[in-house]
Amino acid sequence: MELHRCRFVPYNSQAINALEFSHPPSSKAAGQGAQTLRLAVGRANGDIEIWNPLRGAWFQESIIRGGKGRSIEGLAWTLDPSGDSPDGMRTAGRLRLFSIGYTNTVTEWDLEKGKPARHSSGSYGEIWCLTAQPRWTPSAEKGAAAATPAEGEYTGQHLAIGCADGSIVILSTAENDLRFVRRLNASVTKNVRVLSITFQSRHVLAAGYADSSIRLFDIRNGRLLRTVSLGRGPIGGPKDILVWSVKSLPDGTLVSGDSTGEIRFWDPKNYSLVQRIRGHQADVLDVAVSIDGETVVSGGADRRTVLYRLKPGKKNDKSRRWAEVMHRRYHTHDVKKFAVYESKDMSIAVSGGWFTPSPIFFSFCELSNTMLVQDRMHPSLSYLFVNLEKSTTGHYPVSLKSVNLPPVRHLGS
C-alpha cells in the first residue's frame, strides 16, 4: 500500500487534575528515595498514570484506564503497617492507591490488574478533596515510651474526604478494607463545600471551605477545634473567599491559597494571620511546601508558578518574613496541582493542569532548572530528559540523557 498523504493534528491531552507521590518526603531517605517510589497522575478522562523515577529518568510505567464519563479529581497513597511473616521475618507494608472523582465514592485500585479493588460510598455529598493521614512514627521527644504505639492505637493511615455538603468523613484502611469511621460536621447554617484538606499533625485536620474559612478538627473524637476566618472578598467581587488549597509546614504553620490570588501563612498554635502575599492575579489553585519548611510554591489560574522563601535568619526566629523569589510560566493554562518529593539527593516538584500532555518536573530548590517530560506516543521512541540530581556541593546541575524506555502497560479496560 502506497502512502499518498499524511497529516498531523494537534494532540488534545486530557487535563491533569491530581498528582501524588507514593512516599512522603524524607530528609533521611538515602539517594533518590525508596525503590518503590512512584508518582500517580490522575486525568480528566478517568485514567491514572503511574510514573517511575528510574534513578532520575522519569518514565510512564503503566496506565490504569478509567470508566467512561468519569474523571480523577484526587489521589492518595497509603502504606499498610508492617507485619510478621510465618517464619518470623518482618515484612514491609503494602502500598495502596485511592481516588475520587466528584461522586460520593472513594475507589481503591488494584495496581497489578489495573481495576478497582473496592469502593466506599455513603449518604454524603460529592467528594471534592481527599488526603491520607500521616504515617505513624515514634516520637523522639517523649523517650522510649513513645517508640511503640499505645495499646489499641492504629498505626496505619486513615483517609479523610471533604464533601460538597460541608462534612468531612474519616475512612479506615485497616484489615485491607475501606470502612466508615466517623463524620466531622462544622457548625454552619448552610451546606458549604470543603474545597481542600490536609493534616496539620497525625490527629489534627485542617480544611479549607468555600465560605472564607479554614476549620480544624480532632479526628479522634470529631471535635471542631478552631474556625479561622479569611474575611470578606475584594470589593466588587464575591463576598466569600474560596480556600482552594491548604498545606502544613513541618512546624505546624498553615499555608493557604485562595480565590483572591493570595498566599496566607497562619500561626501553628493560635492560628492568627502571620503574613499574606499577593503572588497571583487570579485564583491560587494549589500550594506545595518543602520538607525543611523554608520554601513554598504556588500555582494558579493565571498560569504562573511562584516560588516563596523565608528570608535569611535564625531557624527558630518567628520574626522572619516570607518573600516571593521568582515566578515562571511553564503552563499555557491553569496550574491545577503540585506534588513534591525530597530525599538526601533529590528535591523535585511536579505540576499539572489543563492541556498538559505530561507532568512538568522541576527542581524544588532551583525553579529555573526545569525538566519537561514528553508523552510516550510510541513505545520504541527515545526521550530526552533533564536530570536534576543534587551534587555533593548542594547545587542542582542539569544534565541531559536519552534513554530507550520499556513499553507502557495499559491496565484495565
N, C-alpha and C positions, 0 to 999 in steps of 0.2 A: 504494500500500500504506500503510495506516494503522499507526502505531506505538501499541500498547496498553500496553506495559510495557518499562521499561528498568532494568536492574540493573547496578551496578558491583561488581566483585570485586577483591580486592587483587591487585596485580601482583607475582608471585613472580619477582623478578630472580635471575639466576644470580650466584654469588659471584665476586668479583674475586680471582683468585689471583696475577696478575702485572701489573706496571706497569714500563714502561721508556721513557725518552726516547731519541730518535734521535741526539741530540748530547750530549756531556758538558758539564757546567757550565764556564763560562769567564768570568773577570773581564775578559777582553779583548774579548769579543763585544759589539759595539755594539748599542744599542737593546734589543730583546727577543729577540735571538738570530737565528740563520740563518732565512732564509725557508723552508727545507726542514724546519724543526723540527717534529717530530710526537711524539705520545705513543701508544704501543701499550698496549692494555688487554686482558689475557687472562682469559677467564671459564671457569667450571667446565663449561660445555656445549661447550667447544671453540672458541667464537667469539673472534676477535681484532678489537677495535675500534681504528680509527685516528682520533685526535683532533688537530684543527688549532688552534693558538693564536689565529690570526686577530687579531693585534695586541691580545690581551687578552680577546677574546670567544670563549672556547673552544667548539668545537662538534665533534660527531661527524661526521667526514668520510666514512668508509666502514666497512663491516663485512665481515670475511672469515669465511665460515661454516665451522665445523669439522666433523669427522667425527662420526657418531653414536656415542654412548657414550665419547667422548674428552673430555679436559679439557686446558686450558692451565695448566701449573704453573710455567713460567718463560719469560722472553723476553730476547732480546739483539739489539742492533743492531750492525752493523759498517759501516765505510766503507772501500771499496777504495782502494788508493793511486791518486793522480792520475797521469795519463799524458799522452803527447803524441799529438795527432791527426795525420793525414797531412799537413795543411797547416802543421804546426809549432806549432800553438796548444796551450797547456796545458789539459787537460780535467780536470774535477773527478771524483773517485771516486764510485762508485755506492753508495747506501745499501742494506743488506741486512738482512732480519729473520729471526730464527731462534726456534724454540720447542721446548719439551719438554713431556711430559705423562705422567709416571710409567710410561714404557715405556723400552726401551733404544734409542730412536730420537730423533735430532735432525732437525727438519724446517726447511728453508728455504722461505720463501713468496715467490711471485711477486706483488708488490704491485699490478701492473697488472691481472692476471687474477683475483687472489684465490684462487689454487690453489697447492698445493705445487709448488715448483720442483725440489727434490731432497731425498733422505733420506740419513742416515748412521746405521748401527747396527752393533753389534759384540757380542762374546761377554762382555759385562759386565752387571752387574745393572741394575735400574731406575734411571733418571736422576732424581735428586732436586733438583739445582740446576744452574744454568747462568750463566756470565758471559763477557764478552768482554775480551780483552786491551786495556789502554790503547793509544791511538793513539801512533804513533811521533812524537816531536817532537825537534828539535835541542836539544842541551844547551848552555845559555848559559854554564855554568860551565867547560867544557873548551875554550873557544875555537873558532876556525874549523874545527878538525879534526873537531869533533862536529856541524858544521852539515849534514853529509851522512852517510848511513848507511854503516856499514862494508861492505867487499866481501862480497857474498853475504848480507847481512842483509835479512830480510824486513821491510818497513815496513808491512805490513798488520796485521790483527788475527787472532790465533788465538782459538778458543773453548776454554773449559775446562768440563768437566762433572763433577759429583760423583755417584757411584753408590751403590747400596744395598750392594754388596759391599765397600765401603771404598776402591775405586780412584778415581783421578781421570784422566780421559782428555783429551788435548790434540788438537784438531782444527784443521787448516789450512783457511783460506778462500782460499788463493792460487789464481790462474788460474780464477776464477769456479767453484770447485769446493768440496767439503767432504770432506777426506780425513784419515784417521787419521795422527797424528804419533808419539805415544808414550803410554804408560800409566804413571802415577805410583802406586806402591803403598807404603802405610805399613807399617811392621814391626809388625803386630798379629797376635795369635794367633787372632782370630776376625773374621768379617766385621762391620764396624761401618759404619753408614750415614754418608755425607757429607751433612750437612744444609744447609750454607751454604758459600759460596765467594766470594772476592774477590781482587783483585790488590793487593798492597802496593806494588809497582813494576811496571815493564813485564815483568820476568822473574821476580819472586818472587810466589808464590801462597800465600794463607792460606786454610785450610779448617777449618770447624767440624764436629766429629764428634758422634756420639751416645754417646761413651764419656768424657765430661768432658774433652775435649781440643781444642786447636787445633794444627794441624800446618802447617808452612811448607815449601814446595818451591821448587827452582830448575827452571823448566820447560825450560831449555835442555839440561839433562842428566838431569833426573828425580830429582836428589838430594834427600833429606829433610834440610832444614836444621835444624829445631828442632821439638820437641814440647812444647807448653805445656799444663800440667795445671790444671784448674779445681778440683780436689779432689773430695771426696765430696759427694753431695747432702745436703739437710737431713735432720735426724733425723726418722724416721717416714715419710720419702718414699723414692722410688727412689734407689739409690746412685749411679747415673750421671746426670750433668747433660747435657741436650741443648742444644747450641750452635746455636740456631735462626738466628742471624744474626751475621755478622762483616763489618765495613767498615773502611776505612783512611782516616785523616785525611791531609791533604797532607804532613805531616812524617813519615808512616810509622807514627804511633801507631795501634794496632789498637783497635777498639771492638767488643765482643761483647755480644749479648743472649741470655739462656738461659732454661731452664725453671724457674729459681729466682726469676724476676722481677727479676733484677739486670742492670744495665749495668756492664761492666767495661772499664777502659782499660789497655792494655798498652804498655810501653816499646818504641819503634821499633827499638832496637838489641839489647838483651839480653832483650826480651820478658818482663820481670818485671811483676808486677801493680802498677800505679800507683795506681789508685783503683777502688772499687766503690760503686755507688749502687743502693739498692733502690727502683726507681721504679714497680714494678707489684706487684699482689697475685696475679698469675698469670704464665704464660709470656710472655716477651718474644718476639714473633714476627718483628719486623723493626726495624732501625735505619737511619737515614739521616744523612748528615753534610753540613755546609756547605763551600763551596769555600775559605773562609778558615780552616777547622779550629777555629772557636770556638763552633760550635753543633751540637748533636746532637738528633735527635728519635727517639722510640721509640714503638712501638705493641704492644699485647699482647692476650691473651685476656680481660683484664678491661675491654676496650672503651676504655681510656684512651690518649690521645695525649699524650705527655710531652715537654717541651722542656727541654734542659740547655744551660748556657753556662759558659764559662770565666770565673772571677772576674776583675775588672779587675787589670791589672798589666802589666809589660813583656812584649812579644810573645814573646820567647825565654826568658822566666823559667820554668824547669821546676818551680818550686815552686807555680805557680798551680794552683788546685783547681777541679774541676767542681762545679756545683750545679744542682739541679732548680729551674727558674724558674717553670714553671706547667704545668698539665695541663688537658685538655678531654676531653669525651666527645662526639665527633662521630658515632660509630657506635653502633648498637644491639646489635652483636655483635662478634666478634673483629676486630681491626685486623690484617690479614694482610700488607699490602705498602705500601711507600713508593717514590716516585720523586721526584727533586729536579732542578730546573734553575735555574741562576743566570747572569745576564749583568750588564752595567753597569746596566741599568734594570729588571731583573726578578729577583726571588728568590721562587721558588714551589715548594711541595711538594704532592704528590698522594698520597692514601691510598685504600685499598680493602680490602674484606673480605667477610665473609658478609652476605647480604641488603643489598648496596649497589647500588641501581639505577644510580647513576653515580658516577664518581670524585669524591672530595671534594678541592677545591683550597683551599689556604690559603697565606698569606704565610709563608715560612720564617723571617723575622726578626720578624714580629709575629703570633704564633699566634692572637691574639684576632680578627684580621681574616680572616674566612673566606668563601670563595666556594663556594656549593653549586650544582652544575651538574646540571640535571634531564635525565632521559631524553627523547629525542625520539620520542614515540609517533606523531607525525604530522608530515610534512614542512612543512605550511603553518603550524604553530604558531609563535608568538613566544616567546622565552625571556628571563628576567630574569637578568642576570649581575652579579656583584660584580667589578669590575675592580680588581685590585691592582697598581697601577703606581707604581713608585718615583719620587718627585719629586726635584727638584734639591736639596732640603734633607735628603735621606736618609730621609724618612719614607714611609709607605705609606698615602696617603689612599684611602678606599674610595669609589668612585663606581659608580652603577648605570646600566646601559644595557639597552635592549630592542632586539633585532635580529631581523630575518627571515632565516632560515637556508636555504641551498640544500638540496635533497633529499639524503637519505642514500643512498649507493651500496651495495647489497648484492652483494658479490662472492662468487664460488664458488657451490656448491650445497649 
